[in-house]
């Protein structure tokens, strides 16, 4: 069995996969690839974020022990927030999980697995959006494409690039960090500080919380993004402006990124992308207007794998090690 893990700031998701044919998946995902199929339900547990890396690893090991239940464990893949270095350690991260930056996750996970009787298990660690992009490229919205650029728009804005020969991580694991690209925006938005500490970054204007903050500043009303979208669907001019502006900023950044990459497919995922067709249509319109003639032909598609994408992609990458 190969284990896929998605480590988030509030919850951890774990599932088991085996080699098998497409369409034969069991469990909640109901999906497979030509090489892997999910054979367990996805188990979720709270992330012991305040207790730090060692506690996270212990929790993951305990869930894996329960999932395997006598099956032979061959590899573990982990997708996690933060920049993951070439050695799989956490190169940099926010403080969502205490002490996560600099934590030697592959070594710690291998030691924890040895503690439950699984010695010598290979552990692949990758950024969560990178993992999701691998899954979307192989068995999701990007399947059949030669190259994809993925944008994950939610609490933040992440990204990833997958070429025909595989995931492009970059020299330090930072490749695809779309949220920290600068975009032209009104002074009121440009003055906002991005979570990374910078200014003028698209994440500070086009992430879910950023659009909610913009609506609050414009209307004086605190509302969630889905509520804002519902107002926009009913013709509320201020809500329309907020949704369209966030989409337009993202479209411009995608156009700039694809001037460098020239991928044939752009996949848009994350919670913001799920609010509906108005948002996705506005992103595409902005992209087509801003992109160079060649890259303007790229397909723009919504992600297909939803919450399972990261752990599925992590399992795919772990399978390559096994």
Secondary structure, DSSP 8 states (H G I E B T S, - for coil): -EEEEEE-SSEEEEEEEEE--TT---TTT--B-SSEEE-S--EEEE--GGG-HHHHHHHHHHHHHHHHTTS---EEEEEESSEE-TTSSEEE--TTSTT-TT--HHHHHHHHHHHTT-TT-EEEEEEHHHHHHHHHHHHSTTTT-S-EEEEEESSSEEEEEEETTEEE--SSS-TT-GGGSB----HHHHTSB-TTS-BSBTHHHHSHHHHHHHHHHHHS----HHHHHHHHHTT-HHHHHHHHHHHHHHHHHHHHHHHHH--SEEEEESTGGGG-HHHHHHHHHHHHHHS-TTGGG-EEEE-SSGGGHHHHHHHHHHHHH-
